[in-house]
Amino acid sequence: MRKAMAVALGVGAIGLLGLAGPARAVPVTLQDGSAVVSIDPGSQDGVSGWAVNGITHVRTQWFWYRVGSTGPEQSIDTLTETARVVTDTDGDGWSDTLFVALADPQQRFALELRWSLTGSPFAPPTAGASSDLALQLTLLNTSGGPLDITLFQYTDVDLFNTAVDDAASWSGAGGPNTALVTDGTNLAEWESVWTPRPDAVDASLYDAVLASLLDGDPTALSGALAAYGDVTVTAAWRAVLGAGGALLLSQDQQVRVAAVDEPNLLVLVGGGLGLLAVRRQRRHRAAFFLHPEVGQ
């Protein structure tokens, strides 16, 4: 039933997308096997609700940018969407790849992003499962002169949809390029590898980095390599591009879930519902503080 509803929603979204052209009216749902993720290029939700076997493990992931050394940062949904292509690459009837092209309204740069989702076969939640979400990103300097730009990727991981028992760490020979988040039960993990390695990283608790990205001042990541609790991980790249120069990034990230028996699954997911309600209240208060009009 859930699968049929997802198909209907996905087909409906693609149909609306065809009517709207490149307008950013609707998010896109990608699905492959047991994996589902929503991508909304038109909002700060960005990549959200990445679920495997019906359980969400990554709450949200998105990009912010800053031109020059002074604030503020802006999320990439403030750019103008110029193209969007949704593809079923393996012919199974489910859209699994999204390409989006964005342009800076001030004509300083253009951005292209391509996400590709794969997932292990659909199975009951008590079975082990895994999913991979790959990203290729190209940022092109279209300003006609030098461009000093910093790009941030912020990820909020809540394994088993719970937010208090996760541990985040950064590692990598020669400098951190791999982020790992593990659940307190050791039954699930999220891992991400970036190429090239970030110029700066951060592992912290929600919502320290997000508040900094939204506060109007330039964000400097702490360099912290570990955090425990309601964790987030952030990576940043700074590039000074000549006219026509490009910044190329690739990311491979996975969610891996071990087999969980039904009693433990009910505890894991049920325990997360109360935490989710508390967290939503906290996020609403933060949104009202930063943007009072939200609460009006």
C-alpha positions as CSV (number, residue, x, y, z in Angstrom):
1,M,0.0,0.0,0.0
2,R,2.8,2.4,0.9
3,K,4.6,1.5,-2.3
4,A,1.4,2.1,-4.4
5,M,0.9,5.5,-2.7
6,A,4.6,6.4,-3.4
7,V,4.1,5.5,-7.1
8,A,1.0,7.7,-7.3
9,L,2.7,10.6,-5.7
10,G,5.8,10.2,-7.8
11,V,3.9,10.0,-11.1
12,G,1.7,13.0,-10.0
13,A,4.8,15.1,-9.2
14,I,6.4,14.3,-12.5
15,G,3.2,15.2,-14.3
16,L,3.0,18.5,-12.5
17,L,6.6,19.1,-13.2
18,G,6.0,18.7,-16.9
19,L,3.2,21.3,-16.8
20,A,5.3,23.7,-14.8
21,G,8.6,23.4,-16.8
22,P,11.7,24.4,-14.8
23,A,9.6,26.1,-12.1
24,R,10.4,24.7,-8.7
25,A,6.8,24.0,-7.7
26,V,7.1,20.5,-6.4
27,P,9.7,18.3,-4.8
28,V,10.9,15.1,-6.5
29,T,10.6,11.6,-4.9
30,L,13.4,9.2,-5.9
31,Q,12.9,5.5,-5.1
32,D,14.9,2.3,-5.8
33,G,14.2,-1.0,-4.1
34,S,13.7,-0.3,-0.4
35,A,15.1,3.3,-0.5
36,V,13.1,6.5,-0.8
37,V,14.3,10.1,-0.7
38,S,12.7,13.5,-1.4
39,I,14.6,16.3,-3.0
40,D,13.2,19.8,-3.2
41,P,15.5,22.2,-5.0
42,G,13.1,25.1,-4.2
43,S,13.3,25.0,-0.4
44,Q,15.8,24.6,2.4
45,D,14.3,21.1,3.0
46,G,16.6,20.1,0.1
47,V,17.4,16.4,0.4
48,S,15.0,15.1,3.1
49,G,13.4,12.0,4.6
50,W,15.9,9.5,3.2
51,A,14.3,6.2,4.3
52,V,15.3,2.6,4.0
53,N,12.6,-0.1,4.5
54,G,10.2,2.6,5.6
55,I,12.3,4.1,8.4
56,T,13.9,7.5,8.0
57,H,17.6,7.8,8.8
58,V,18.7,11.1,7.2
59,R,16.4,14.0,8.1
60,T,17.8,16.7,5.8
61,Q,20.8,17.7,3.8
62,W,21.4,20.9,1.8
63,F,23.9,23.4,0.4
64,W,24.7,27.0,1.3
65,Y,27.1,29.3,-0.4
66,R,28.9,32.6,0.3
67,V,30.6,34.8,-2.3
68,G,33.6,36.6,-0.7
69,S,34.7,36.5,2.9
70,T,31.8,38.4,4.5
71,G,28.2,37.1,5.3
72,P,25.6,36.2,4.8
73,E,25.4,32.7,3.5
74,Q,22.5,31.7,1.3
75,S,20.9,28.3,0.6
76,I,21.0,27.2,-3.0
77,D,17.2,27.2,-3.2
78,T,17.6,31.0,-3.6
79,L,19.1,30.5,-7.0
80,T,17.0,30.3,-10.2
81,E,16.2,26.8,-11.4
82,T,16.9,26.6,-15.2
83,A,16.5,22.8,-15.8
84,R,15.3,19.7,-14.1
85,V,15.4,16.1,-15.4
86,V,14.0,13.1,-13.5
87,T,15.0,9.7,-14.8
88,D,14.3,6.1,-14.3
89,T,17.7,4.7,-15.2
90,D,17.1,1.0,-14.6
91,G,13.6,0.8,-16.1
92,D,11.9,-0.5,-13.0
93,G,9.1,2.2,-13.1
94,W,10.6,4.3,-10.3
95,S,12.5,7.5,-10.7
96,D,16.0,7.1,-9.3
97,T,18.0,10.0,-10.7
98,L,17.5,13.8,-10.5
99,F,19.5,16.5,-12.5
100,V,19.0,20.1,-11.5
101,A,20.6,23.2,-13.0
102,L,20.6,26.5,-11.1
103,A,21.8,30.0,-11.9
104,D,22.8,32.9,-9.7
105,P,20.4,35.8,-10.3
106,Q,23.5,38.1,-10.2
107,Q,25.1,36.0,-13.0
108,R,28.2,35.2,-10.9
109,F,28.0,31.4,-11.2
110,A,25.9,28.4,-12.3
111,L,25.4,25.2,-10.4
112,E,24.6,21.7,-11.6
113,L,23.7,18.8,-9.3
114,R,23.0,15.2,-10.2
115,W,21.7,12.7,-7.5
116,S,21.5,9.0,-8.1
117,L,19.7,6.7,-5.6
118,T,20.1,2.9,-5.2
119,G,18.6,0.6,-2.6
120,S,18.6,-3.0,-1.6
121,P,15.4,-5.0,-2.5
122,F,12.3,-4.1,-0.6
123,A,11.8,-6.2,2.5
124,P,10.1,-6.1,5.9
125,P,11.7,-3.5,8.3
126,T,13.0,-6.4,10.4
127,A,15.4,-7.3,7.5
128,G,18.8,-5.7,7.0
129,A,19.0,-3.2,4.2
130,S,21.2,-0.5,2.6
131,S,21.0,2.4,0.3
132,D,23.5,4.6,-1.6
133,L,22.9,8.2,-2.7
134,A,25.6,9.5,-5.0
135,L,26.0,13.2,-6.0
136,Q,28.0,14.9,-8.7
137,L,28.2,18.8,-8.4
138,T,29.7,21.3,-10.8
139,L,30.0,25.0,-9.9
140,L,31.0,27.2,-12.9
141,N,32.2,30.8,-12.7
142,T,30.1,32.8,-15.1
143,S,31.0,36.3,-13.8
144,G,33.7,37.1,-16.4
145,G,36.3,37.7,-13.6
146,P,37.7,36.0,-10.5
147,L,35.2,34.4,-8.1
148,D,35.8,33.7,-4.4
149,I,33.2,31.3,-3.3
150,T,32.6,29.0,-0.3
151,L,30.2,26.1,-0.5
152,F,28.8,24.4,2.6
153,Q,27.0,21.1,2.8
154,Y,25.0,20.5,6.0
155,T,23.6,17.1,7.0
156,D,21.3,16.2,9.9
157,V,21.4,12.5,10.5
158,D,18.8,10.8,12.8
159,L,19.3,7.1,12.5
160,F,16.1,5.1,13.2
161,N,14.4,8.5,13.2
162,T,15.8,9.2,16.7
163,A,17.9,12.1,17.6
164,V,19.7,11.5,20.9
165,D,21.9,8.5,20.6
166,D,24.0,9.0,17.5
167,A,27.7,9.5,17.3
168,A,29.4,11.4,14.5
169,S,33.1,11.3,13.6
170,W,35.4,12.6,10.8
171,S,38.4,10.7,9.5
172,G,40.7,10.4,6.5
173,A,44.4,10.1,5.8
174,G,45.9,13.5,5.2
175,G,42.8,15.2,6.4
176,P,39.2,14.4,7.0
177,N,37.1,13.5,4.0
178,T,34.9,10.8,5.5
179,A,32.0,11.3,7.9
180,L,30.5,8.5,9.9
181,V,27.4,8.5,12.1
182,T,26.5,5.4,14.1
183,D,23.5,4.7,16.2
184,G,23.8,3.9,19.9
185,T,22.4,0.4,19.2
186,N,25.2,-0.2,16.5
187,L,22.4,-1.4,14.2
188,A,22.6,1.5,11.7
189,E,25.1,3.8,10.2
190,W,25.5,6.6,7.7
191,E,28.8,7.2,5.9
192,S,29.8,9.8,3.4
193,V,33.0,10.3,1.4
194,W,33.7,13.5,-0.4
195,T,36.2,14.1,-3.3
196,P,38.1,16.4,-3.1
197,R,38.4,16.5,0.6
198,P,36.7,19.5,2.3
199,D,38.7,22.5,3.3
200,A,36.9,22.7,6.7
201,V,34.6,20.3,8.6
202,D,32.4,20.2,11.7
203,A,30.7,17.6,13.8
204,S,28.3,19.2,16.3
205,L,24.9,19.1,17.9
206,Y,21.7,20.4,16.3
207,D,21.3,23.3,15.5
208,A,24.6,25.1,16.0
209,V,25.8,25.2,12.4
210,L,22.4,25.7,10.9
211,A,21.8,28.8,13.2
212,S,25.2,30.1,12.0
213,L,24.3,29.6,8.3
214,L,21.1,31.5,8.9
215,D,22.3,34.4,11.1
216,G,23.6,36.8,8.5
217,D,27.3,36.6,9.6
218,P,30.0,34.6,7.9
219,T,30.2,31.0,9.1
220,A,33.5,29.4,10.2
221,L,33.3,25.7,10.9
222,S,34.8,24.6,14.2
223,G,36.9,21.7,12.9
224,A,35.4,19.4,15.6
225,L,35.9,15.8,14.5
226,A,33.4,14.1,16.9
227,A,30.0,14.7,18.5
228,Y,27.5,12.6,20.4
229,G,23.7,13.1,20.7
230,D,21.5,14.9,18.2
231,V,24.4,15.2,15.7
232,T,24.9,17.1,12.4
233,V,27.9,17.1,10.1
234,T,29.0,19.9,7.8
235,A,31.7,20.2,5.1
236,A,32.9,23.3,3.4
237,W,35.0,24.0,0.3
238,R,36.5,27.4,-0.6
239,A,37.6,28.1,-4.2
240,V,39.0,31.1,-6.0
241,L,38.0,30.5,-9.6
242,G,39.2,32.3,-12.7
243,A,36.8,33.4,-15.4
244,G,35.2,30.2,-16.7
245,G,36.8,28.1,-14.0
246,A,34.9,25.3,-12.2
247,L,34.7,23.6,-8.9
248,L,33.9,19.8,-9.2
249,L,32.7,17.8,-6.2
250,S,31.5,14.2,-5.8
251,Q,30.0,12.5,-2.8
252,D,29.1,8.9,-2.1
253,Q,27.0,8.3,0.9
254,Q,25.4,5.2,2.3
255,V,22.8,4.2,4.9
256,R,23.4,0.7,6.2
257,V,21.0,-1.1,8.6
258,A,21.5,-4.4,10.2
259,A,18.7,-6.9,10.7
260,V,16.5,-5.9,13.7
261,D,14.0,-8.2,15.4
262,E,10.5,-6.8,15.8
263,P,10.5,-6.0,19.5
264,N,13.7,-4.0,19.2
265,L,12.3,-2.3,16.1
266,L,9.2,-1.2,17.9
267,V,11.4,0.3,20.7
268,L,13.7,2.1,18.3
269,V,10.9,3.6,16.2
270,G,8.4,4.1,18.9
271,G,11.0,5.8,21.1
272,G,11.7,8.2,18.3
273,L,8.2,9.5,18.0
274,G,8.2,11.5,21.3
275,L,11.7,12.9,20.5
276,L,10.4,13.9,17.1
277,A,7.6,15.9,18.6
278,V,9.9,17.7,21.0
279,R,12.3,18.4,18.2
280,R,9.6,19.9,16.0
281,Q,8.6,22.3,18.8
282,R,12.2,23.3,19.2
283,R,12.7,23.9,15.4
284,H,9.5,26.0,15.3
285,R,10.8,28.2,18.1
286,A,14.1,28.6,16.3
287,A,12.3,29.5,13.0
288,F,10.2,32.1,14.8
289,F,13.3,33.6,16.4
290,L,15.1,33.9,13.1
291,H,12.1,34.6,10.9
292,P,9.2,36.1,13.1
293,E,6.9,36.2,10.1
294,V,6.8,32.4,10.1
295,G,4.8,32.4,13.3
296,Q,2.3,35.0,12.2
